[in-house]
Amino acid sequence: MEAKKTAQTEYDLRYHFVWVPKRRRKILVGEISKKIEGMIKYACQLHEFEIYELHIAQDHVHLYLGAKPKYSPSEIMNIIKGGTARKIRDQFPRLEESVWRTSFWQDGYFVRSLGSINDSIVRRYIQRHRDHS
C-alpha cells in the first residue's frame, strides 16, 4: 500500500464500510443492485474515493475504499448513502410504501480503518522515536 500525496499531506486512509437497507430487507437484488452499484461507483469517482472492493449482497453492502484526509468516515457515508437513497426512491417509487416509508437505508453503519501496519508496529515506532529524542 503506497501513500498518496497532496501539496502538503501524505496519507493512506482506507475504510471498510458495511450498511444495510431499512429493516435489513433482502431487496438489494437485480436491477436495484445494479443501480446502487453504479451510483456508488459514480459517487466515488466524483469525490475521488478509490474503490478497492465493492460487494452488494441481498441485505447489506460492503465497500472498501480509500479517501483523502478532508473526508471523514461520516461524510463519506452521507455522500454515498444519502445520494443512493434519493435516487433509488426516484427510480423505484413502487418500493416506497413497502420498504422504507422515510428512508431507504437503516440508520448507522459499520466502519473500520485499515492499513498496511498494525497497532504494535505503530507503538514500537513511536516508542523508538521517544527513546531517541
N, C-alpha and C positions, 0 to 999 in steps of 0.2 A: 504494500500500500504506500503510495507515494503522496507526499504532502503537496497541496496546491498553494499557489501564491497570488496575492493581490499586491498592490503597490506597497502596503505597509504591514501585511499579515501573511503568515504562513500557517496553514491549517490542514487538518484531515478530520472532518466531522462526518461521522456515519451513524445513521439511526435505523433501527428495526422497529417499524410500527405495525400494530395489529389493531383492527377495529371491526365492528360488527354492525349489521343493519338493525333497525329497531326490533326489539324482542327476539333478536338473533334468528329471524326467519330465514329459511333456505330459499331466498329469492335471487341470489346472485348467479343466475344461470342464463344460458342462451344469449339473446340479444342484449339483455340488461348487463350481463357480464362483459360482453364485447364493448358496449358503450362506455361502461365505467373504466375499463382498461384504457381505452382511447383517451378518455377525459383525464385520467391520472397521468398518462404519458404526456399529454399536451400541457397540463399544468406544470409538470416537472420541467419540460423543455422551456416554457415561458419564464420560469423563475430560476433556471439554470441549476436544478437539482439533478444529480446524476443517479439514475436508477441502476442499482446493481442486481436486484431481483424483485419481481412482482408476481404474486400469485393471488388469484381471486377464487376462493372456494365458495361453495353454496351459501355459507353463512358467516364468512369473515374474509378479510383482506390482509395479506402480508405485503409490506413494502419495505425494502431495504434500500436506502438511498444515502447519498452524500449531499451536503448543503454548505453554502457559505456561512460564515460566522454571524452575518447580520440576521439570519433566520433562527429563531428559537424553535424547539420542537412544537410548541403550541401554535406558533404562527404557521408552520408547515401543515399541521393538521387542519387549521382553519382554512387555509388555501385549498387543500385537497378535499376534505370532507364537505366544506361549505359549497365549493364550486360544483362538485359532482351532485350533491343533493338537489340543488336548484335545477340543474339541467335534467336530471332523471325525472324530477317532478314534471317538468315541461314536456319531456319526450314520452313519458309513460303515465299519463293522467289517470288511467284506469287503476293504478296501484294506490292512489292517494287514500281512498277510504279504507281499503283492506289492509294496508301496510303501515302507514306512519301517522296519519292524521296531522301531526305537527312537524315531524322531521323524519327523513329517510334513515339516517344513521343514529345508532344508540349514542347517548352522551358518553364522552370519555374515550379512552384508547389506551393501549399498552405501548410504551416506548422504552428502548434500551439503546444506549450509546455503545458503539463498537469501535475497536481499533486494532492495530497490529501488536500492541503491547498490553500487558495486564497490570493489575494493581501492584503486585510485588516488584515488577521492573521499575515502575514509576517511583515507588517508595525508595528503592535502593539508589536510583539516580539522584533523587533529592537529598538523601542522606549523605551520599558521597560528596555532593556539592557543599553541603553544610559542613562536613568534616574538613574540607579543603579551603574554606573561606577564612 
